Amino acid sequence: MELDIYQIDAFTDKVFGGNPACVIPLKEWLPENTLLKIAKENSVSETAFFIDNGNSVKLRWFTPELEMDLCGHATLATAHCMKSLLNYPKDTIHFETLSGTLTVSINNGLYSLDLPSRPPMTATLPLFIKSSLNFQPLEVLKSRDYLLLFESEEQIKNIKINRQHFDKVSLGTGGVILTAKGENCDFVSRFFTPQASILEDPVTGSSHCSLVPFWSSRLQKKELTAFQLSQRGGVLSCENKNDRILLTGSAKTYLVGKIRV
């Protein structure tokens, strides 16, 4: 079987930036084990598979290890693929996902994702995560992901993860967000996943489902700018809409090809 494949860099306006995602259109769902094998072979943080039914689009996301409940950057990548490469006629796309209906609006090459808000609550950090960090957080909160608040952007840049300790924790589809107030933006962050083949996610849309309500409350602002401080880096415009958030960013096509499975 031959399938089309597209690799898109999301939350960036240049190739080799942002977070790469593979996007694969399907006519019908392949066995879950096959989808997982394809994602593992692609070796990017997420592969998105979609079926366009006309009125709505079925969308699923896979890491090399498991199916995810939510992935922002691969949703943006899929919208970019459909609009820029597959000539999708509308400027609004409704995706049916494990996290419900996600809507992407497209305007002048920018993609706005409507995602669920996941405000984090005060929590206790597992000992192995605590011992894996070279700096200790000021506060610990949790929703799907742990959210660790640090003193400064400089600490976020210089954080070191001891994987011998870190990988002793299993968080399922969750991960660990490190965040601080930004020097040239409202807030910065990084995102790490224990036991994952890709330790640090370059730009994480789903983590902002917690970051946006957190920083909106702290800074008393509805509209925020964010930067993810990975090596590739990513810029996100954010808006807190109470039970939803809006993330807006760009995307660039890196690869167009075919795979045989």
Backbone bond lengths (Angstrom), bond angles and torsions (degrees), N, CA, C in turn:
res aa  C-N    CA-C-N  psi(-1)  N-CA   C-N-CA  omega(-1)  CA-C   N-CA-C  phi
1 M - - - 1.462 - - 1.528 109.67 -
2 E 1.324 116.18 134.18 1.462 121.52 179.34 1.533 109.18 -109.23
3 L 1.328 116.15 131.59 1.462 121.69 -179.07 1.522 109.73 -125.54
4 D 1.338 116.01 144.88 1.458 120.41 171.69 1.527 109.36 -73.71
5 I 1.330 115.99 145.60 1.455 120.84 177.20 1.527 108.99 -139.73
6 Y 1.324 115.37 142.02 1.458 122.55 179.09 1.526 107.79 -131.98
7 Q 1.319 116.74 135.99 1.466 119.60 173.34 1.515 108.63 -112.69
8 I 1.322 115.41 123.94 1.456 123.17 -173.48 1.523 109.55 -121.08
9 D 1.329 116.58 135.14 1.461 121.52 171.83 1.525 108.14 -92.26
10 A 1.327 116.87 116.57 1.463 122.65 -173.36 1.523 111.36 -102.48
11 F 1.318 115.83 151.67 1.468 124.51 -178.12 1.527 111.55 60.67
12 T 1.328 114.58 44.21 1.461 120.54 176.81 1.524 108.63 -157.22
13 D 1.335 116.16 156.40 1.464 119.91 175.28 1.518 111.39 -108.06
14 K 1.349 116.90 14.03 1.464 120.20 177.99 1.529 109.72 -144.78
15 V 1.313 115.53 148.72 1.458 121.12 176.48 1.532 109.03 -65.31
16 F 1.318 116.18 148.91 1.470 125.40 -177.53 1.533 112.39 76.34
17 G 1.331 117.68 6.38 1.452 121.34 173.33 1.513 109.57 -112.17
18 G 1.320 116.51 -178.38 1.451 121.80 176.76 1.517 112.99 61.55
19 N 1.331 115.80 -150.82 1.458 121.44 -176.46 1.522 109.66 -119.17
20 P 1.338 118.30 119.62 1.464 120.31 -179.86 1.529 111.77 -75.40
21 A 1.317 115.92 138.31 1.466 122.31 173.55 1.515 108.38 -136.30
22 C 1.316 116.23 141.61 1.454 120.52 171.77 1.523 108.63 -91.49
23 V 1.321 116.25 142.66 1.462 122.63 -178.79 1.524 108.12 -127.19
24 I 1.336 115.79 127.45 1.470 120.74 -177.18 1.524 109.71 -130.54
25 P 1.351 117.87 114.78 1.470 120.98 174.73 1.535 109.97 -75.32
26 L 1.334 116.09 142.20 1.461 121.92 177.28 1.527 109.98 -128.99
27 K 1.321 115.84 156.12 1.469 121.78 172.13 1.527 110.03 -89.28
28 E 1.338 115.55 -33.98 1.462 122.51 176.70 1.521 107.53 -151.09
29 W 1.330 116.15 160.05 1.462 119.55 -176.78 1.524 111.55 -69.23
30 L 1.305 116.15 133.53 1.455 122.40 170.72 1.528 108.28 -82.16
31 P 1.335 118.30 164.73 1.462 119.61 176.15 1.534 110.87 -55.36
32 E 1.324 115.91 143.73 1.469 120.27 -176.71 1.520 111.75 -56.77
33 N 1.322 117.09 -37.06 1.460 120.45 179.46 1.527 111.17 -62.99
34 T 1.330 117.12 -35.83 1.471 121.28 177.61 1.524 110.65 -68.72
35 L 1.331 117.18 -42.75 1.466 120.80 177.86 1.526 110.22 -59.55
36 L 1.316 115.80 -41.58 1.467 120.21 -179.93 1.527 111.32 -66.84
37 K 1.319 117.16 -39.33 1.466 120.44 178.39 1.527 111.04 -64.82
38 I 1.338 116.73 -39.42 1.470 120.46 177.88 1.525 110.00 -63.41
39 A 1.336 116.31 -45.30 1.469 120.08 179.40 1.524 111.12 -61.13
40 K 1.322 116.60 -39.90 1.463 120.29 179.48 1.526 110.53 -66.26
41 E 1.334 116.34 -40.48 1.468 120.46 179.45 1.522 111.33 -66.48
42 N 1.328 117.22 -33.97 1.470 120.57 -179.33 1.526 112.40 -68.59
43 S 1.333 116.76 -29.82 1.478 122.22 174.56 1.528 113.91 58.06
44 V 1.342 116.83 33.95 1.458 120.72 167.39 1.524 106.67 -113.66
45 S 1.337 116.34 169.34 1.463 118.29 -172.52 1.521 112.25 -63.06
46 E 1.341 118.63 -35.51 1.464 121.56 176.11 1.518 111.94 -143.65
47 T 1.325 114.54 143.86 1.455 122.45 168.62 1.518 107.79 -116.11
48 A 1.333 116.66 129.02 1.460 122.16 178.94 1.526 109.32 -101.71
49 F 1.328 115.88 132.94 1.461 122.91 174.05 1.527 107.38 -115.85
50 F 1.337 116.99 133.44 1.455 118.01 -179.98 1.518 111.96 -138.23
51 I 1.335 114.55 153.84 1.464 123.25 173.80 1.520 107.09 -125.95
52 D 1.321 116.04 119.27 1.462 121.80 179.81 1.528 109.04 -89.22
53 N 1.338 115.01 111.24 1.469 120.23 179.80 1.517 112.61 -95.21
54 G 1.313 117.65 7.02 1.458 120.76 -178.65 1.512 112.04 98.00
55 N 1.337 117.74 -72.24 1.467 120.73 -179.81 1.521 112.49 -79.24
56 S 1.317 116.87 -30.40 1.472 121.09 178.29 1.517 108.87 -142.24
57 V 1.319 114.56 167.16 1.460 120.74 -177.39 1.529 108.11 -125.80
58 K 1.319 116.84 122.11 1.465 121.67 175.29 1.526 108.08 -79.50
59 L 1.330 116.68 130.90 1.465 121.12 -174.55 1.522 110.20 -135.73
60 R 1.344 115.17 132.79 1.473 121.37 175.33 1.522 108.70 -132.61
61 W 1.354 115.38 150.76 1.461 121.18 -178.16 1.527 109.61 -124.99
62 F 1.329 116.09 136.16 1.460 121.28 178.17 1.523 110.29 -129.85
63 T 1.333 116.46 132.75 1.454 121.83 165.79 1.530 106.85 -85.54
64 P 1.334 118.98 176.91 1.471 118.79 174.21 1.530 113.29 -64.50
65 E 1.366 117.06 -11.93 1.469 119.96 -177.13 1.522 114.73 -109.80
66 L 1.359 117.90 -33.04 1.468 118.96 -171.36 1.526 111.44 -161.42
67 E 1.348 115.16 168.23 1.460 120.87 173.96 1.520 109.11 -82.35
68 M 1.337 116.48 134.25 1.458 122.09 -178.04 1.525 111.28 -93.58
69 D 1.345 115.01 152.27 1.464 120.07 176.64 1.519 112.05 -82.53
70 L 1.340 116.89 -23.43 1.465 121.42 -178.23 1.515 109.62 -160.27
71 C 1.326 116.80 136.59 1.461 121.26 175.52 1.521 109.18 -148.07
72 G 1.329 116.60 112.97 1.453 121.61 -176.81 1.520 113.48 -72.56
73 H 1.344 116.45 -48.21 1.465 117.79 -172.69 1.527 111.78 -68.95
74 A 1.334 117.75 -33.91 1.465 119.49 178.20 1.530 111.49 -74.25
75 T 1.336 117.41 -24.65 1.464 120.83 173.06 1.524 109.87 -69.70
76 L 1.330 116.22 -45.47 1.466 120.35 176.21 1.532 110.26 -60.28
77 A 1.334 116.30 -42.63 1.462 120.94 179.69 1.530 111.40 -61.79
78 T 1.338 116.27 -39.67 1.465 119.91 178.93 1.523 110.88 -66.18
79 A 1.331 116.84 -42.44 1.466 120.29 177.65 1.529 110.93 -61.00
80 H 1.335 116.13 -42.96 1.469 120.52 178.31 1.528 110.68 -62.25
81 C 1.318 116.68 -44.14 1.461 121.61 179.10 1.527 110.73 -59.80
82 M 1.328 116.25 -47.79 1.461 120.28 -177.35 1.524 111.75 -64.88
83 K 1.331 116.33 -43.62 1.463 120.31 -175.82 1.525 111.99 -77.04
84 S 1.327 117.43 -47.50 1.469 121.25 -171.62 1.524 113.76 -85.10
85 L 1.329 116.39 -29.96 1.461 119.61 -173.29 1.524 113.48 -111.47
86 L 1.339 117.38 -29.64 1.466 120.64 -175.00 1.520 112.84 -110.99
87 N 1.352 115.84 8.80 1.473 122.24 172.97 1.529 113.73 58.49
88 Y 1.332 116.53 39.95 1.465 119.54 175.10 1.528 108.50 -60.37
89 P 1.335 119.28 129.10 1.474 120.71 -167.50 1.525 115.71 -77.84
90 K 1.338 117.82 -20.05 1.460 120.17 -173.40 1.524 111.68 -99.80
91 D 1.337 116.42 159.55 1.464 121.88 177.54 1.525 112.26 -96.62
92 T 1.322 116.45 4.17 1.457 122.13 174.59 1.522 108.29 -131.41
93 I 1.333 116.44 131.27 1.464 121.62 179.37 1.528 108.20 -122.40
94 H 1.331 116.40 130.01 1.459 122.05 177.43 1.529 108.59 -105.03
95 F 1.322 116.08 116.06 1.458 121.62 179.70 1.527 109.74 -101.07
96 E 1.348 116.04 130.45 1.464 121.38 173.76 1.523 108.13 -94.95
97 T 1.343 116.36 120.08 1.456 121.40 -170.91 1.527 110.91 -137.29
98 L 1.327 115.74 177.67 1.465 121.04 174.55 1.527 111.51 -64.35
99 S 1.323 117.77 -20.52 1.470 122.15 178.01 1.526 111.92 -99.89
100 G 1.328 116.94 21.26 1.451 120.90 -179.76 1.520 111.34 89.02
101 T 1.339 116.04 -162.20 1.460 121.04 -179.48 1.526 110.04 -81.30
102 L 1.315 116.43 123.69 1.467 122.91 176.11 1.524 107.63 -112.28
103 T 1.324 116.09 128.55 1.467 121.37 -177.35 1.521 110.21 -108.76
104 V 1.314 115.84 133.23 1.465 122.00 175.05 1.524 108.12 -117.51
105 S 1.335 115.67 125.18 1.463 121.79 176.03 1.515 108.90 -105.67
106 I 1.325 116.27 140.35 1.465 121.62 -174.03 1.521 108.90 -119.45
107 N 1.343 115.55 128.54 1.461 120.47 -178.48 1.520 109.49 -148.64
108 N 1.327 116.78 113.75 1.471 122.25 177.24 1.527 112.91 53.53
109 G 1.317 116.02 43.67 1.454 120.53 176.64 1.504 115.22 80.26
110 L 1.326 117.50 3.02 1.463 121.67 175.73 1.518 109.46 -105.07
111 Y 1.329 115.56 143.29 1.455 122.20 -176.94 1.527 108.77 -116.61
112 S 1.332 116.48 123.02 1.463 122.12 178.95 1.521 109.37 -108.48
113 L 1.334 115.95 118.02 1.455 122.54 -178.03 1.524 109.65 -98.79
114 D 1.311 116.23 128.19 1.465 122.94 174.98 1.524 107.28 -96.88
115 L 1.343 116.38 109.44 1.462 122.07 -173.02 1.528 110.34 -122.78
116 P 1.338 117.68 158.06 1.464 119.80 177.71 1.527 111.64 -69.66
117 S 1.334 116.43 142.28 1.462 121.28 174.45 1.520 108.95 -81.75
118 R 1.335 116.50 136.46 1.463 121.98 179.23 1.526 108.71 -129.32
119 P 1.337 118.35 75.37 1.468 120.10 -177.93 1.529 111.01 -60.61
120 P 1.319 117.27 131.02 1.465 119.63 -179.77 1.524 111.48 -81.67
121 M 1.321 115.31 151.15 1.461 122.47 178.10 1.525 109.37 -115.62
122 T 1.336 116.11 155.72 1.460 121.20 178.92 1.526 110.63 -55.28
123 A 1.335 115.92 135.86 1.467 120.69 -175.24 1.526 110.21 -144.94
124 T 1.319 115.47 172.14 1.459 122.64 175.32 1.517 108.77 -105.63
125 L 1.312 116.16 130.82 1.460 121.28 -177.18 1.528 110.47 -79.56
126 P 1.344 118.03 128.91 1.468 119.67 175.52 1.526 111.07 -55.71
127 L 1.315 115.05 143.16 1.464 121.16 -174.44 1.523 112.49 -57.15
128 F 1.335 117.49 -40.23 1.465 119.50 -176.81 1.526 111.77 -69.91
129 I 1.338 118.57 -29.63 1.464 119.71 174.09 1.524 109.35 -71.11
130 K 1.308 116.30 -44.12 1.473 121.49 179.18 1.529 110.85 -57.22
131 S 1.330 116.64 -46.05 1.467 120.07 -176.61 1.528 112.69 -75.23
132 S 1.330 117.48 -12.73 1.471 120.64 -179.13 1.532 112.45 -84.31
133 L 1.354 117.33 -10.30 1.466 121.89 -172.82 1.525 111.46 -100.33
134 N 1.337 116.70 139.16 1.468 120.14 176.56 1.524 112.39 -83.69
135 F 1.355 117.60 -15.05 1.468 122.32 170.20 1.523 107.49 -123.58
136 Q 1.335 116.60 147.97 1.454 119.96 178.65 1.532 110.45 -102.30
137 P 1.331 117.61 141.01 1.468 120.99 -176.62 1.525 112.63 -73.57
138 L 1.333 114.43 157.16 1.463 120.61 174.78 1.530 110.25 -76.97
139 E 1.333 116.44 -35.33 1.464 122.20 -178.90 1.520 109.43 -142.15
140 V 1.339 115.07 152.90 1.463 122.11 176.48 1.523 108.33 -126.32
141 L 1.340 115.89 126.59 1.461 121.96 177.26 1.527 108.28 -133.25
142 K 1.348 116.09 169.75 1.464 118.48 -178.24 1.522 110.68 -155.73
143 S 1.326 115.49 139.23 1.466 123.09 162.31 1.533 104.33 -125.98
144 R 1.342 119.46 -113.23 1.465 118.40 168.30 1.518 109.40 -66.88
145 D 1.338 115.29 -43.10 1.460 123.20 -177.49 1.528 110.13 -104.90
146 Y 1.320 116.11 152.90 1.464 119.65 166.70 1.523 108.70 -72.62
147 L 1.312 116.76 137.47 1.462 122.73 176.58 1.529 107.46 -118.19
148 L 1.330 116.35 116.29 1.458 122.31 -177.50 1.526 109.12 -109.95
149 L 1.334 115.76 119.27 1.462 121.24 179.63 1.520 109.72 -91.15
150 F 1.345 115.86 126.91 1.456 121.34 -179.71 1.530 110.65 -112.98
151 E 1.323 114.36 168.21 1.468 121.67 -172.68 1.520 112.62 -69.64
152 S 1.331 117.07 -36.23 1.467 118.27 -170.59 1.525 111.90 -152.19
153 E 1.333 115.70 160.56 1.452 122.31 173.40 1.523 110.44 -60.13
154 E 1.318 117.07 -36.06 1.466 121.51 -179.51 1.526 111.14 -60.41
155 Q 1.331 116.88 -39.81 1.467 119.77 177.25 1.531 111.03 -64.77
156 I 1.324 116.92 -40.24 1.467 120.12 178.69 1.526 110.10 -61.73
157 K 1.328 116.61 -42.15 1.465 120.77 179.40 1.523 111.44 -62.03
158 N 1.330 116.95 -36.57 1.463 121.48 -170.60 1.525 114.00 -103.75
159 I 1.318 117.15 13.41 1.458 119.73 179.43 1.525 110.23 -66.16
160 K 1.318 116.19 140.50 1.463 122.92 176.05 1.524 108.20 -121.95
161 I 1.326 115.71 136.51 1.462 121.77 -179.24 1.532 108.85 -109.72
162 N 1.331 116.05 122.87 1.461 121.12 173.95 1.532 107.64 -87.74
163 R 1.331 116.51 103.66 1.463 120.42 -173.44 1.527 112.55 -68.43
164 Q 1.336 118.25 -23.16 1.458 119.52 177.70 1.523 110.83 -61.33
165 H 1.331 116.64 -34.18 1.469 121.36 176.18 1.531 110.67 -88.23
166 F 1.326 116.23 -46.93 1.466 122.75 -173.13 1.524 111.88 -58.36
167 D 1.330 116.71 -40.94 1.461 120.63 -174.31 1.526 113.37 -79.68
168 K 1.326 117.31 2.62 1.465 120.16 173.79 1.529 111.60 -81.98
169 V 1.329 116.82 -5.95 1.464 122.39 -179.78 1.527 109.16 -106.87
170 S 1.334 116.47 135.52 1.460 121.37 173.76 1.525 108.79 -112.28
171 L 1.348 116.79 123.31 1.459 121.51 -178.87 1.524 112.45 -113.82
172 G 1.340 117.75 12.74 1.468 120.34 179.76 1.518 110.79 62.31
173 T 1.342 116.51 -123.14 1.466 120.31 178.85 1.525 111.93 -83.00
174 G 1.329 117.58 -1.88 1.464 121.35 -177.60 1.516 112.92 -89.13
175 G 1.338 114.69 173.62 1.454 121.71 178.02 1.510 109.98 -151.89
176 V 1.328 115.76 -161.53 1.465 121.84 -176.91 1.530 108.89 -125.64
177 I 1.330 115.21 119.01 1.466 122.39 178.17 1.523 108.39 -96.12
178 L 1.319 116.63 129.86 1.463 122.12 171.82 1.521 107.01 -109.99
179 T 1.335 117.63 130.30 1.464 118.74 -175.04 1.518 111.33 -145.97
180 A 1.334 115.16 156.18 1.467 122.94 176.20 1.521 107.82 -157.28
181 K 1.326 115.36 164.05 1.456 120.26 174.87 1.520 109.09 -63.68
182 G 1.335 116.67 138.82 1.454 120.66 -176.90 1.514 113.19 -84.16
183 E 1.323 115.34 154.17 1.466 120.91 176.13 1.524 111.02 -81.63
184 N 1.337 117.49 -36.63 1.468 121.69 -178.47 1.526 112.32 -123.55
185 C 1.320 116.49 14.15 1.456 123.06 176.04 1.521 106.57 -152.61
186 D 1.320 117.07 179.44 1.462 118.80 -177.19 1.525 112.26 -70.91
187 F 1.335 117.15 -43.03 1.463 119.12 178.15 1.520 110.32 -154.08
188 V 1.323 114.57 156.63 1.465 122.03 176.58 1.526 108.04 -121.67
189 S 1.323 115.69 162.49 1.459 119.47 179.23 1.520 110.73 -157.22
190 R 1.340 114.21 165.66 1.463 122.98 165.94 1.527 106.39 -140.03
191 F 1.341 116.36 161.07 1.462 119.95 -175.35 1.527 109.74 -137.99
192 F 1.335 115.91 127.65 1.463 122.04 -178.11 1.531 109.78 -127.81
193 T 1.343 116.01 145.14 1.459 121.35 -179.79 1.521 110.21 -124.52
194 P 1.339 117.60 118.22 1.472 119.92 177.32 1.521 111.58 -62.83
195 Q 1.310 116.07 145.17 1.467 125.12 174.10 1.529 113.29 65.78
196 A 1.323 117.72 10.86 1.466 120.47 -178.77 1.525 110.24 -92.15
197 S 1.343 116.04 150.36 1.462 119.69 177.37 1.528 110.68 -66.64
198 I 1.343 116.97 -29.36 1.466 122.05 175.20 1.522 107.06 -109.92
199 L 1.330 116.65 103.22 1.468 121.59 -173.05 1.520 112.39 -63.08
200 E 1.339 116.64 -50.92 1.463 120.46 -177.15 1.519 110.69 -109.58
201 D 1.332 115.68 125.55 1.453 121.35 176.44 1.529 108.44 -82.64
202 P 1.334 118.44 128.93 1.472 119.42 -174.18 1.529 114.83 -62.99
203 V 1.331 117.62 -45.82 1.472 121.99 177.64 1.531 107.05 -145.96
204 T 1.323 116.80 123.54 1.456 121.06 -168.12 1.525 110.72 -118.30
205 G 1.337 116.26 102.10 1.459 119.37 179.40 1.518 112.42 -62.34
206 S 1.354 116.80 -44.84 1.464 120.27 -174.11 1.525 112.65 -64.87
207 S 1.337 118.14 -30.19 1.467 119.51 178.68 1.526 111.28 -64.70
208 H 1.331 116.30 -26.68 1.466 120.22 179.69 1.525 112.29 -74.14
209 C 1.335 116.91 -10.88 1.464 119.59 171.63 1.531 110.69 -64.74
210 S 1.323 116.75 -23.28 1.467 121.89 174.15 1.527 111.88 -102.00
211 L 1.334 116.11 -37.33 1.462 119.85 -178.40 1.524 112.49 -63.89
212 V 1.330 117.19 -40.50 1.471 120.08 -176.41 1.526 111.81 -65.11
213 P 1.350 120.29 -51.46 1.468 117.87 177.64 1.521 112.90 -63.38
214 F 1.343 117.62 -34.23 1.466 120.64 178.81 1.516 111.23 -63.09
215 W 1.338 117.21 -53.47 1.460 120.42 -176.27 1.524 112.10 -75.01
216 S 1.311 117.46 -28.70 1.465 119.90 175.12 1.526 110.21 -61.28
217 S 1.332 116.41 -41.44 1.460 120.92 178.01 1.521 111.61 -68.88
218 R 1.327 116.85 -44.00 1.470 120.72 -177.20 1.529 112.06 -67.08
219 L 1.330 115.88 -39.92 1.467 119.99 -175.13 1.525 112.86 -96.42
220 Q 1.346 115.48 -5.32 1.470 120.75 -178.75 1.526 111.29 55.22
221 K 1.349 114.69 49.27 1.457 122.26 179.17 1.521 109.20 -136.27
222 K 1.322 117.13 142.44 1.456 121.62 175.86 1.530 111.66 -88.66
223 E 1.338 116.53 -34.10 1.456 121.37 -178.40 1.528 109.02 -109.48
224 L 1.329 115.88 129.26 1.461 121.22 -174.59 1.524 110.28 -136.54
225 T 1.317 115.11 154.59 1.459 121.18 171.74 1.529 108.17 -112.28
226 A 1.323 115.88 140.09 1.461 120.89 -175.61 1.520 110.30 -133.34
227 F 1.321 115.14 150.84 1.464 121.14 174.63 1.518 108.24 -134.05
228 Q 1.342 115.98 130.58 1.461 119.99 175.96 1.522 108.26 -95.73
229 L 1.327 114.75 123.64 1.466 121.89 -167.58 1.530 113.41 -89.70
230 S 1.322 117.07 38.59 1.460 119.69 173.36 1.527 108.91 -77.32
231 Q 1.324 115.68 175.44 1.471 119.86 179.41 1.533 110.74 -61.69
232 R 1.336 117.30 -38.07 1.467 120.89 179.84 1.532 111.24 -79.49
233 G 1.325 117.50 -34.65 1.456 122.73 177.03 1.515 113.21 74.54
234 G 1.327 115.72 151.70 1.455 120.56 178.35 1.509 111.32 -157.82
235 V 1.339 116.20 144.26 1.462 122.82 -178.62 1.522 108.91 -113.02
236 L 1.354 115.81 132.59 1.456 120.61 179.66 1.522 109.71 -132.62
237 S 1.335 115.99 131.65 1.458 121.84 169.00 1.524 107.14 -94.67
238 C 1.325 116.39 129.18 1.467 120.82 -170.23 1.524 110.49 -124.48
239 E 1.334 114.84 148.18 1.458 120.02 174.59 1.525 109.07 -140.16
240 N 1.328 115.79 130.06 1.456 121.59 177.09 1.525 109.36 -88.69
241 K 1.334 115.91 118.06 1.466 121.47 179.40 1.528 110.08 -117.22
242 N 1.331 115.31 38.86 1.461 124.35 178.02 1.523 111.80 69.67
243 D 1.346 119.77 -93.99 1.461 119.41 -178.28 1.527 112.61 -85.71
244 R 1.339 117.19 -2.31 1.464 122.91 176.24 1.519 108.76 -132.31
245 I 1.331 115.87 162.07 1.460 120.64 170.87 1.520 108.46 -129.05
246 L 1.324 116.08 156.18 1.459 122.02 172.86 1.524 108.54 -115.00
247 L 1.325 115.97 129.67 1.464 122.28 173.31 1.518 107.95 -117.92
248 T 1.315 116.84 128.47 1.463 120.96 -178.68 1.519 109.93 -122.37
249 G 1.335 115.89 133.87 1.451 120.64 178.84 1.513 111.68 -162.52
250 S 1.322 114.58 178.20 1.461 122.41 -179.71 1.523 109.90 -104.75
251 A 1.327 115.81 175.35 1.460 121.59 176.17 1.517 109.61 -153.57
252 K 1.334 115.46 153.43 1.460 121.63 177.87 1.526 109.95 -133.59
253 T 1.322 115.41 140.03 1.462 121.13 177.25 1.516 109.67 -80.39
254 Y 1.347 116.68 129.34 1.455 121.80 177.55 1.531 111.61 -104.55
255 L 1.334 116.31 -39.97 1.462 119.07 -171.26 1.523 110.61 -143.55
256 V 1.331 115.74 139.45 1.464 123.14 171.69 1.519 106.77 -129.16
257 G 1.335 116.64 125.88 1.453 117.77 -176.84 1.515 113.26 -163.82
258 K 1.328 115.44 -162.24 1.460 122.04 178.46 1.522 109.35 -136.45
259 I 1.331 115.16 149.53 1.456 120.38 174.20 1.525 108.18 -124.29
260 R 1.331 115.85 155.48 1.465 121.72 177.02 1.520 108.44 -118.58
261 V 1.335 116.09 124.07 1.466 120.69 -177.84 1.522 110.14 -127.93
